[in-house]
Amino acid sequence: MSDSPILTVDLAQWRAGGAAAEEVCAAVDISLQQAGFLLVTGHGIDPTLPARLRATAREFFALPGHVKSKYAVGVGGRGWIGPGMEANGYAEGTETPPDLKETYNSGAQTRVGIPEVDDYWFAPDVWPVEAPALSELFTAWTTAMKTLSDDLLALMAASLGLAGDANPFRGLAGNATWTSNINHYPPLTAVGDPADGQYRIGPHTDFGTVTVLDREPGAGGLQVYSDDGGWADAPYAPDALTINIGDLLEYWSGGRWPAGRHRVLPPQPDAPEEDLVSLIFFYELDHDAVVTPLAPPIGRESGRASVISGEFIKTRLDAITVG
């Protein structure tokens, strides 16, 4: 993986400051320009937490469909998003079959007192009684992910020489919206042969600022697109989290950093029993945050209009909803 455009950085070195921190910042800028992705070590997340959460999630996903359907919601809701509900390829304007996955979803709970805002961005989480540990473990994981995501935004600003008071995100993520998915990718023996153009997740970019991914590698796993290399398997290290940036951060960077385009391959014939679970945290900004793109020389394009975070993201969520 030494020739991958996706670099690995150590957050502990950045936090320590000095010359090592400057090297980390330089690597962040290079990796995000090349692919919109990073691998991050030194993040301080207890490795037993995602392992316990993944095990508990598997208990839920193993329940019969009629039990899981008690918690069924649509895309953007809180609860179980069953098979056939999402087609991420639609975000690129490509009509594709539904993604081969199911999801359990939670989200930010910091309501602002405006019903139409709270109902959409801060809807109550729903917890299945059949998997009683899910609530505690999922909440612990998302709490850690929010703290990490704030650190990542600060790191990314610093990598552009915009640290401290110059950080353009200061004041924009105090009550940030976020969504977290536990994605289950069933085996080939359960879902059958994929249709033409069907993936576990179709090619797309994420919509917000940073995405944090704790994943299991596999034959039908994550691939990342870069201009130089095309589609390639994403590098993996057991102690690293996979980070990518979304459309909102690409827009904010004035096109300097492309949103990380990626897909998850369908289950493969040579691994028919492969059954994967990914933990994903999609971070955004305050729902009403005004994002003003960086101008050259940092940004690559000038003249981009400011956008409202919530409006920007909702348009993209609507695009991937089947039906």
C-alpha positions as CSV (number, residue, x, y, z in Angstrom):
1,M,0.0,0.0,0.0
2,S,3.0,2.3,-0.1
3,D,1.9,3.7,-3.4
4,S,-1.6,4.6,-2.2
5,P,-2.6,8.3,-2.5
6,I,-4.1,7.9,1.0
7,L,-1.5,8.8,3.7
8,T,-1.4,7.8,7.4
9,V,-1.0,10.5,10.0
10,D,-0.6,10.2,13.8
11,L,-2.9,12.5,15.8
12,A,-0.7,12.2,18.8
13,Q,2.2,13.8,16.9
14,W,0.0,16.7,15.9
15,R,-1.2,17.2,19.4
16,A,2.4,17.2,20.7
17,G,3.2,20.2,18.5
18,G,6.6,21.2,17.1
19,A,8.2,20.0,13.9
20,A,6.4,16.6,14.0
21,A,3.0,18.5,14.0
22,E,4.1,20.5,11.0
23,E,4.9,17.2,9.2
24,V,1.5,15.9,10.0
25,C,-0.2,19.0,8.7
26,A,1.7,18.8,5.5
27,A,0.7,15.1,5.0
28,V,-3.0,15.9,5.7
29,D,-3.0,18.6,3.0
30,I,-1.3,16.2,0.5
31,S,-3.6,13.2,1.2
32,L,-6.8,15.3,1.0
33,Q,-5.8,16.9,-2.2
34,Q,-5.0,13.4,-3.7
35,A,-8.0,11.5,-2.6
36,G,-10.1,13.2,0.0
37,F,-9.1,10.4,2.5
38,L,-6.7,9.9,5.4
39,L,-5.8,7.1,7.8
40,V,-5.5,8.3,11.3
41,T,-3.6,6.6,14.2
42,G,-3.0,8.0,17.7
43,H,-6.7,8.8,18.0
44,G,-7.0,7.5,21.5
45,I,-10.2,5.5,21.0
46,D,-10.5,2.5,23.2
47,P,-10.3,-0.5,20.8
48,T,-12.7,-2.5,22.9
49,L,-15.5,0.0,22.4
50,P,-16.0,-0.5,18.6
51,A,-15.5,-4.3,19.1
52,R,-18.3,-4.4,21.7
53,L,-20.6,-2.2,19.6
54,R,-20.1,-4.3,16.5
55,A,-20.9,-7.5,18.4
56,T,-24.1,-6.0,19.8
57,A,-25.1,-4.7,16.4
58,R,-24.7,-8.2,15.0
59,E,-27.2,-9.4,17.6
60,F,-29.7,-6.9,16.3
61,F,-29.1,-7.6,12.6
62,A,-29.6,-11.3,13.2
63,L,-33.1,-10.8,14.4
64,P,-36.0,-11.8,12.1
65,G,-37.2,-9.1,9.7
66,H,-40.6,-8.7,11.4
67,V,-38.8,-7.8,14.7
68,K,-36.5,-5.3,13.1
69,S,-39.4,-3.7,11.2
70,K,-40.7,-2.4,14.5
71,Y,-37.8,0.1,14.4
72,A,-38.0,0.8,10.6
73,V,-37.5,4.4,9.4
74,G,-36.7,6.1,6.2
75,V,-33.4,7.5,5.1
76,G,-32.4,10.2,7.6
77,G,-34.5,8.7,10.3
78,R,-33.5,7.2,13.6
79,G,-33.7,3.4,13.8
80,W,-33.5,0.6,11.3
81,I,-33.1,1.4,7.6
82,G,-33.9,-1.9,5.9
83,P,-32.6,-3.3,2.6
84,G,-33.8,-1.6,-0.5
85,M,-34.2,1.9,1.0
86,E,-31.0,3.6,-0.2
87,A,-29.1,3.9,-3.5
88,N,-26.1,6.1,-3.0
89,G,-25.3,6.1,-6.7
90,Y,-28.2,8.5,-7.2
91,A,-26.2,11.2,-5.4
92,E,-24.0,11.2,-8.6
93,G,-27.0,11.2,-10.9
94,T,-26.7,7.5,-11.7
95,E,-29.8,5.3,-11.5
96,T,-28.6,2.2,-9.7
97,P,-30.3,-0.8,-8.0
98,P,-30.6,-0.3,-4.2
99,D,-27.5,-0.8,-2.1
100,L,-27.0,-4.3,-0.6
101,K,-27.0,-3.3,3.1
102,E,-29.1,-2.6,6.2
103,T,-28.4,0.1,8.7
104,Y,-29.0,1.1,12.3
105,N,-28.9,4.8,12.7
106,S,-28.6,7.3,15.5
107,G,-28.1,11.1,15.5
108,A,-27.5,14.3,17.4
109,Q,-29.8,14.9,20.3
110,T,-29.1,18.6,21.1
111,R,-32.5,20.1,20.2
112,V,-32.7,23.9,19.6
113,G,-36.4,24.5,20.4
114,I,-37.6,25.0,16.8
115,P,-40.0,22.2,15.9
116,E,-39.3,21.9,12.2
117,V,-35.5,21.9,12.9
118,D,-35.7,19.5,15.8
119,D,-37.9,17.1,14.0
120,Y,-35.5,16.7,11.1
121,W,-32.0,17.2,12.6
122,F,-32.5,16.2,16.2
123,A,-35.2,13.5,16.0
124,P,-35.2,11.1,19.0
125,D,-33.1,8.0,18.9
126,V,-34.9,4.7,18.9
127,W,-33.4,1.8,20.8
128,P,-34.5,-1.9,20.3
129,V,-35.4,-3.8,23.5
130,E,-34.1,-6.9,21.9
131,A,-30.5,-5.5,21.9
132,P,-30.4,-3.8,25.3
133,A,-26.7,-2.9,25.2
134,L,-27.0,-1.1,21.9
135,S,-28.0,2.3,23.4
136,E,-25.2,2.6,25.9
137,L,-22.5,1.4,23.5
138,F,-23.6,3.4,20.5
139,T,-23.9,6.5,22.5
140,A,-20.5,6.0,24.0
141,W,-19.0,5.6,20.5
142,T,-20.7,8.6,19.0
143,T,-19.6,10.8,21.9
144,A,-16.0,9.8,21.2
145,M,-16.5,10.3,17.5
146,K,-17.8,13.9,18.0
147,T,-14.8,14.8,20.0
148,L,-12.5,13.3,17.4
149,S,-14.3,15.0,14.6
150,D,-13.8,18.4,16.2
151,D,-10.1,17.6,16.5
152,L,-10.0,16.6,12.9
153,L,-11.6,19.9,11.8
154,A,-9.0,21.8,13.8
155,L,-6.2,19.6,12.3
156,M,-7.5,20.3,8.8
157,A,-7.7,24.0,9.4
158,A,-4.2,24.0,10.8
159,S,-2.9,22.1,7.7
160,L,-3.9,25.2,5.7
161,G,-2.2,27.6,8.2
162,L,-5.5,28.6,9.7
163,A,-5.0,27.5,13.3
164,G,-6.3,29.1,16.5
165,D,-8.4,32.2,16.0
166,A,-7.9,31.9,12.2
167,N,-9.8,28.6,12.2
168,P,-12.9,29.3,10.0
169,F,-14.8,26.6,11.9
170,R,-14.7,28.3,15.2
171,G,-18.2,29.0,16.3
172,L,-19.8,26.9,13.5
173,A,-19.9,23.4,15.2
174,G,-20.9,24.2,18.8
175,N,-24.2,22.4,18.2
176,A,-23.3,20.4,15.1
177,T,-25.7,18.0,13.4
178,W,-24.4,14.5,12.9
179,T,-25.6,11.1,12.0
180,S,-24.0,7.7,12.8
181,N,-24.7,4.5,10.9
182,I,-23.9,0.9,11.7
183,N,-23.9,-0.7,8.3
184,H,-24.4,-4.4,7.9
185,Y,-23.3,-5.9,4.6
186,P,-24.9,-9.4,4.4
187,P,-23.1,-12.3,2.6
188,L,-23.7,-13.4,-0.9
189,T,-25.5,-16.5,0.4
190,A,-28.1,-14.2,2.0
191,V,-28.6,-11.6,-0.7
192,G,-28.0,-13.6,-3.9
193,D,-26.2,-12.5,-6.9
194,P,-26.0,-8.7,-7.3
195,A,-27.8,-7.0,-10.2
196,D,-25.8,-5.1,-12.8
197,G,-24.4,-2.0,-11.2
198,Q,-25.4,-3.0,-7.7
199,Y,-23.0,-2.5,-4.8
200,R,-23.1,-2.8,-1.0
201,I,-22.8,1.0,-1.3
202,G,-22.8,2.6,-4.8
203,P,-20.2,5.2,-5.8
204,H,-20.7,8.5,-4.0
205,T,-19.3,11.2,-1.9
206,D,-20.4,12.0,1.6
207,F,-22.3,15.2,2.3
208,G,-20.9,16.9,5.4
209,T,-17.5,17.9,6.7
210,V,-15.6,14.8,8.0
211,T,-16.6,11.1,8.1
212,V,-15.0,8.7,10.5
213,L,-15.1,5.0,9.6
214,D,-14.2,2.0,11.7
215,R,-14.4,-0.9,9.2
216,E,-13.8,-4.5,8.7
217,P,-11.7,-5.3,5.6
218,G,-13.0,-7.8,3.1
219,A,-13.1,-9.0,-0.5
220,G,-16.3,-6.9,-1.0
221,G,-14.9,-3.9,0.9
222,L,-14.1,-0.2,0.6
223,Q,-12.7,1.2,-2.6
224,V,-11.6,4.8,-3.1
225,Y,-11.3,6.8,-6.3
226,S,-8.4,9.1,-7.2
227,D,-7.7,10.9,-10.5
228,D,-4.3,9.3,-10.8
229,G,-5.1,5.7,-9.9
230,G,-8.9,5.3,-10.5
231,W,-10.6,2.9,-8.3
232,A,-8.4,1.0,-5.8
233,D,-8.9,-0.9,-2.5
234,A,-8.6,1.5,0.4
235,P,-5.5,0.9,2.6
236,Y,-6.3,-0.7,6.0
237,A,-4.5,-0.9,9.3
238,P,-6.1,-2.4,12.4
239,D,-5.1,0.5,14.7
240,A,-6.2,3.2,12.2
241,L,-9.5,4.9,11.5
242,T,-10.4,5.8,8.0
243,I,-11.3,9.5,7.5
244,N,-12.8,11.1,4.5
245,I,-14.1,14.6,3.8
246,G,-17.6,15.3,2.4
247,D,-19.1,17.7,-0.1
248,L,-19.5,20.6,2.4
249,L,-15.8,20.6,3.3
250,E,-14.9,20.4,-0.3
251,Y,-17.0,23.4,-1.0
252,W,-15.5,25.2,2.0
253,S,-12.0,24.5,0.8
254,G,-12.7,26.2,-2.5
255,G,-12.2,23.0,-4.3
256,R,-8.7,22.4,-2.9
257,W,-9.8,19.1,-1.3
258,P,-12.1,16.9,-3.3
259,A,-14.7,15.1,-1.4
260,G,-13.6,11.5,-1.0
261,R,-15.3,9.5,-3.7
262,H,-15.8,5.9,-2.7
263,R,-17.9,2.7,-2.9
264,V,-18.3,-0.6,-1.2
265,L,-18.0,-3.6,-3.5
266,P,-20.8,-6.1,-3.7
267,P,-20.3,-9.5,-2.0
268,Q,-17.8,-11.5,-4.0
269,P,-18.2,-15.0,-5.4
270,D,-14.9,-16.1,-3.9
271,A,-16.1,-15.0,-0.4
272,P,-19.8,-16.0,-0.4
273,E,-20.0,-16.0,3.4
274,E,-18.3,-12.7,4.0
275,D,-20.5,-10.7,6.4
276,L,-19.2,-7.2,7.4
277,V,-20.2,-4.5,9.8
278,S,-18.9,-0.9,9.5
279,L,-19.3,1.9,12.1
280,I,-19.6,5.3,10.5
281,F,-19.9,8.8,11.9
282,F,-21.0,11.6,9.5
283,Y,-20.1,15.0,11.0
284,E,-21.5,18.3,9.8
285,L,-21.8,21.8,11.3
286,D,-24.5,23.7,13.1
287,H,-27.7,23.3,11.0
288,D,-27.7,27.1,10.3
289,A,-24.0,27.6,10.0
290,V,-23.0,29.8,7.1
291,V,-20.1,28.3,5.1
292,T,-18.0,30.8,3.2
293,P,-15.6,29.1,0.8
294,L,-11.9,29.9,1.1
295,A,-10.6,32.1,-1.7
296,P,-7.3,31.6,-3.6
297,P,-4.5,31.1,-2.9
298,I,-5.8,28.5,-0.4
299,G,-8.9,27.7,-2.4
300,R,-8.7,26.7,-6.0
301,E,-11.8,28.6,-7.2
302,S,-13.0,32.1,-6.5
303,G,-16.5,33.4,-6.5
304,R,-18.3,30.6,-4.8
305,A,-21.4,31.7,-2.9
306,S,-21.8,31.1,0.8
307,V,-24.2,28.2,1.7
308,I,-26.2,27.1,4.8
309,S,-25.0,23.8,6.2
310,G,-28.4,22.2,6.8
311,E,-29.9,23.2,3.4
312,F,-26.8,22.0,1.6
313,I,-26.9,18.5,3.2
314,K,-30.7,18.0,3.1
315,T,-30.7,18.3,-0.7
316,R,-28.2,15.5,-1.0
317,L,-30.0,13.2,1.5
318,D,-33.2,13.6,-0.5
319,A,-31.3,12.5,-3.7
320,I,-30.3,9.1,-2.3
321,T,-33.7,8.0,-1.0
322,V,-35.3,5.3,-3.1
323,G,-38.8,6.2,-4.2
